[in-house]
């Protein structure tokens, strides 16, 4: 079972933060969609609902000129969802970062992917959960990397 979907265990403190981060790049999106601020704003609001997040505020901007596009950012109780487009390149980046076991950043990603209709895309996932790592004097960050690798390999 992936670390991000597990129920937090007691680890010498009350519990820990569950953070899930899906981000990627969309290539070959239709230029008319990349330039449509209202469409993108609506798409991000739909993604907020799909992620089971609570909207605080959404902001959007159209950026004119060369390398211009649209940026939409939704601030949610659980973190944020952002889409940035570059019209002349038919390109967009997407960032969906949520906290809490109840959230589903993959559902938000799928809404945006379907709505922007890319020819190609690249997606990444990072578990941004708070995972306590003991400090071992003289080992520094090497100990954290070893523990993270072990946890990823064993599902601990």
C-alpha positions as CSV (number, residue, x, y, z in Angstrom):
1,X,0.0,0.0,0.0
2,X,1.5,3.4,-0.9
3,X,2.5,5.5,2.1
4,X,0.2,8.4,1.1
5,X,-2.9,6.2,1.4
6,X,-2.2,4.6,4.7
7,X,-3.9,5.6,7.9
8,X,-1.3,7.5,10.0
9,X,0.1,5.5,12.9
10,X,1.0,6.8,16.2
11,X,4.7,7.6,16.1
12,X,5.5,9.1,19.5
13,X,3.3,12.2,18.8
14,X,-0.4,12.8,18.3
15,X,-0.3,11.9,14.5
16,X,1.3,13.3,11.4
17,X,0.4,15.4,8.4
18,X,-0.6,13.5,5.2
19,X,0.5,15.5,2.2
20,X,-0.1,14.4,-1.4
21,X,1.4,16.3,-4.4
22,X,0.6,15.6,-8.0
23,X,2.2,17.9,-10.6
24,X,3.0,17.8,-14.2
25,X,3.2,19.3,-17.7
26,X,0.7,19.2,-20.5
27,X,1.9,19.5,-24.1
28,X,-0.1,20.3,-27.2
29,X,-3.1,21.7,-25.5
30,X,-5.5,23.6,-27.8
31,X,-4.5,27.3,-27.8
32,X,-8.1,28.4,-27.4
33,X,-8.3,26.6,-24.1
34,X,-4.9,27.8,-23.0
35,X,-6.0,31.4,-23.5
36,X,-9.5,31.2,-22.0
37,X,-9.3,32.5,-18.4
38,X,-12.9,31.9,-17.6
39,X,-12.8,28.3,-18.8
40,X,-9.6,27.6,-16.9
41,X,-11.0,29.2,-13.8
42,X,-14.1,26.9,-14.0
43,X,-11.9,23.9,-14.6
44,X,-9.8,24.6,-11.5
45,X,-13.0,25.0,-9.5
46,X,-14.2,21.7,-10.8
47,X,-10.8,20.2,-9.8
48,X,-11.2,21.6,-6.2
49,X,-14.5,19.7,-5.9
50,X,-13.0,16.5,-7.3
51,X,-10.1,16.7,-4.8
52,X,-12.7,16.9,-2.0
53,X,-11.0,20.1,-0.9
54,X,-12.5,23.2,0.6
55,X,-12.2,26.4,-1.4
56,X,-10.9,29.5,0.3
57,X,-10.4,31.7,-2.7
58,X,-9.6,31.4,-6.4
59,X,-7.6,34.0,-8.4
60,X,-6.8,34.2,-12.1
61,X,-4.8,36.4,-14.4
62,X,-4.3,36.7,-18.1
63,X,-0.8,37.6,-19.0
64,X,-0.4,39.3,-22.4
65,X,2.4,39.3,-24.8
66,X,5.1,36.9,-25.8
67,X,5.2,33.9,-23.6
68,X,1.8,35.1,-22.2
69,X,-1.0,32.9,-20.9
70,X,-3.2,32.4,-18.0
71,X,-2.6,31.5,-14.4
72,X,-5.3,30.2,-12.1
73,X,-4.6,29.5,-8.4
74,X,-7.2,28.0,-6.0
75,X,-6.2,28.4,-2.3
76,X,-7.9,25.6,-0.4
77,X,-8.0,24.7,3.3
78,X,-5.9,21.7,2.4
79,X,-3.3,23.6,0.3
80,X,-3.6,24.7,-3.4
81,X,-4.4,23.8,-7.0
82,X,-2.7,25.8,-9.8
83,X,-2.7,25.8,-13.6
84,X,-0.4,28.0,-15.7
85,X,-0.6,28.1,-19.5
86,X,1.7,29.5,-22.2
87,X,-0.6,30.0,-25.2
88,X,1.9,30.3,-28.1
89,X,3.6,27.0,-26.9
90,X,0.3,25.1,-26.3
91,X,1.8,24.2,-22.9
92,X,0.5,24.1,-19.3
93,X,1.8,23.2,-15.9
94,X,-0.4,21.8,-13.2
95,X,0.2,21.6,-9.5
96,X,-2.2,19.9,-7.1
97,X,-1.0,19.7,-3.5
98,X,-3.5,18.6,-0.9
99,X,-3.2,17.6,2.8
100,X,-5.4,15.3,4.6
101,X,-6.4,11.7,4.1
102,X,-9.8,12.7,2.8
103,X,-8.4,14.5,-0.2
104,X,-7.8,13.1,-3.7
105,X,-5.3,15.1,-5.8
106,X,-5.4,12.4,-8.5
107,X,-9.1,13.1,-9.1
108,X,-8.3,16.8,-9.5
109,X,-5.4,16.0,-11.9
110,X,-7.8,13.9,-14.0
111,X,-10.4,16.7,-14.2
112,X,-7.7,19.1,-15.5
113,X,-6.1,16.6,-17.8
114,X,-9.5,15.8,-19.4
115,X,-10.4,19.5,-19.6
116,X,-7.2,20.6,-21.3
117,X,-7.0,17.7,-23.8
118,X,-3.2,17.5,-24.2
119,X,-1.5,15.5,-26.9
120,X,1.1,14.4,-24.4
121,X,1.6,14.9,-20.7
122,X,4.1,14.1,-17.9
123,X,2.9,13.6,-14.4
124,X,4.8,13.2,-11.1
125,X,3.8,12.3,-7.5
126,X,5.5,13.2,-4.3
127,X,4.5,12.0,-0.8
128,X,4.8,15.2,1.2
129,X,3.6,13.6,4.4
130,X,5.4,14.4,7.7
131,X,7.4,11.3,8.4
132,X,9.5,11.6,11.5
133,X,13.1,10.8,10.9
134,X,15.4,10.3,13.8
135,X,18.6,12.4,13.9
136,X,21.7,10.2,14.0
137,X,24.7,12.2,14.9
138,X,27.4,12.0,12.2
139,X,25.0,10.6,9.6
140,X,23.1,13.8,8.8
141,X,20.7,13.5,5.8
142,X,22.1,10.2,4.7
143,X,20.1,8.5,7.5
144,X,16.9,10.2,6.2
145,X,17.5,9.0,2.7
146,X,18.2,5.5,3.9
147,X,15.0,5.4,6.0
148,X,12.9,6.9,3.2
149,X,14.2,4.3,0.7
150,X,13.5,1.5,3.1
151,X,10.0,2.8,3.8
152,X,9.3,3.1,0.1
153,X,10.6,-0.4,-0.5
154,X,8.8,-2.1,2.3
155,X,5.6,0.0,2.6
156,X,6.5,0.9,6.3
